[in-house]
Amino acid sequence: MKEPNKLSQHIIDKYNIPVPRYTSYPPANYFSSEFTGSMYMDEIVKSNSQKPSSLSFYFHIPFCRRLCHYCGCNAYPMASEEKIAEYVDTLHKEIDIVVSMIDKSRKISQIHYGGGTPTILPVNVLKELNQHLFESFGLAENPEIAIECHPGWLDENYWTGLKECGFNRFSLGVQDFDNDVLKCINRKKSLMPVEDIVNIIHSLGGKVNMDFLYGLPIQTPESFRSSIRKAIECGPDRLVTFSYAHVPWVNKRQLILEKAGLPDASTKNMMFEMAKEELTANGYMQIGMDHFVREDDELAQALQNNELHRNFQGYCTRRTTGQVYALGVTGISQLSTAYAQNTKDIDAYIESVSNGKLPVVKGYVLNEQEQITRSIIDMLMCNNIIYWDRIAADYGVSVDYIKSIVGYDQSEIDNLANDGIISATENCIEMTEDGKIFVRNVSSAFDQLIKNNPKSFSKPI
């Protein structure tokens, strides 16, 4: 068996400290309640003249038939049919408010449904939501219309119906193939054999993502390797190995997992390295921290050109990325120069939208320094490299200016290089192969917010 990682245990322990996930910059826990719905409306109008011009819509469906113990998302137990219908009706009303301010010449490049469990909704309801957007805007060439799916409840008719709704990418929340692990985390196993689901979707011309979690109770490096091997046999187009984020201050249900026992950082790291070994040996290329795609995937091609990008919908190419307009509770809109987050409270959401107001409870407007920092962190997190001259050229400033505003510290860079995390030259910083798991730590070296106003975050491993 190949040695999991050449980094010493001392180095792993040194860097396995809480840092932001950097799915956005600034991270969401820096958003301010001083940002209001009316401010967001102003930012929507401004977004029409900002880049990218493409539109990306996110729907948050918060309801779940069963709450998994590991989940840190905003999820609620299954509501009554009447309440769910009222929620969906409110989504349509929110669409009307938001799209009224968007230039109709702009095109949709992405739609993504997350949760909760989006697939608790009947397919005809999902189709109507998609159609509402399709009737409002044109579509970019080959848009990505994606939905997160819980395979524990879905039969063949439902999978076929999803394709008829316009979806072309399906994220299967498998998490693990070990039934004992699933029982421990309170997750229902797939209703159908997962390989049959993949075959159905592929036969209909759809693409399959498969999501897994490592670092859960009962899991071992070998058991996780077995799950990844079984996943590879199913033939997904993309596979994600998420590191379980233990944040019981966000979700108290996670305390249940503490009682069951969580693997230590070294064991978690071994799980990831074993998964990576299996996937790369079977024709998948690593994308970012935790994604693996087939070598002919457009994300792989974007990475090879150092042009991979990401937004709240996940990793994407410059072709498919768009400014994100979020709909539903908790949804975070991600515009060129601002973020806006909706209320987490379902009743407050319904009341606000029914009164013609956007349900924004907090947000953030980025200044120039933060926009530049976001570009640097985005380049590193997505492509494992920073070209200082490219960032400088994008903003029409000097490399020295770029480095000064992010607090570039040569001694810190030297330490990271000496520890085997990065390689560095005057114009370039690149993650080493073994150091990639700590890309969040390197990103934090350029984050003035976390240095001056730290928050609570999860560990990389």
Salt bridges, closest charged atoms under 4 A:
GLU43 OE2 - LYS46 NZ 3.56
GLU86 OE1 - LYS83 NZ 3.79
ASP89 OD2 - LYS93 NZ 3.47
ASP96 OD1 - HIS132 NE2 2.82
GLU144 OE1 - ARG169 NE 3.02
GLU144 OE1 - ARG238 NH1 3.73
GLU148 OE2 - HIS112 NE2 2.98
GLU222 OE1 - ARG225 NE 3.70
ASP237 OD2 - HIS202 NE2 2.78
GLU258 OE2 - HIS246 NE2 2.72
GLU277 OE1 - ARG225 NH2 3.91
GLU278 OE2 - ARG225 NH1 2.38
GLU278 OE2 - ARG229 NE 3.06
ASP290 OD1 - HIS291 ND1 2.68
ASP297 OD2 - ARG238 NE 2.92
GLU298 OE2 - ARG319 NH2 3.07
ASP347 OD1 - LYS83 NZ 2.44
ASP378 OD2 - HIS309 ND1 3.02
ASP378 OD2 - ARG318 NH2 4.00
GLU412 OE1 - LYS451 NZ 3.86
ASP419 OD2 - LYS14 NZ 2.64
GLU433 OE2 - LYS276 NZ 2.50
GLU433 OE1 - LYS436 NZ 3.20
